[in-house]
């Protein structure tokens, strides 16, 4: 049973799962739109939204948290480009749009992008 277990594991161990989410977050920040599976997109949304909210704070501690997740290049873009764009918005910075299923294995695909 999955009681009290909200995290999706993706068939990976903790370090691999964290690396996957960090790399997806960096790709989304860099390209501002990525295509992935629907489940990965839904797991990525809260991570990216927390990064943008931290970027809106603008403190040194917030910037270090962002660097820990997406590196220096990603943190610079979050703080200087993405967060100021959403300064008046309280949340909901990311949109997930469903696509047709992948032909090879039938996985449900989605596009995740900034609003």
CORHU-V106637 format. One line per field, one symbol per residue. ss: DSSP state (H for helix, E for strand, L for the rest). phi: phi as a letter, one per 30 degrees, with the letter a starting at -180 (. if undefined). psi: psi as a letter, one per 20 degrees, with the letter a starting at -180 (. if undefined). Layout:
ss = ???
phi = ???
psi = ???
//
This chain:
ss = LLLLLLLLLLLLLHHHHHHHHHHHHHHHHHHLEEEEEHHHHHHHHHHHHHHHHHHHHLLHHHHHHHHHHHHHHHHHHHHHHHHHHLLLLLLLLEEEEELLLLLLLLLLEEEEEEL
phi = .cdhbdddchibdeddddddddddddddddciabcaddddddddeddddddddddddidddddddddddbiddddddddccddddcdccdlidbcccdcdddddbiddcaccbdd
psi = qkpknhppikkqrgghgghghghhggggggijpqpaqgghghhhghghhhggghhhgjrggghhgghhgjrgghhghghhggghhkhipialiqpppqaqqpggijqpqqpprq.
//
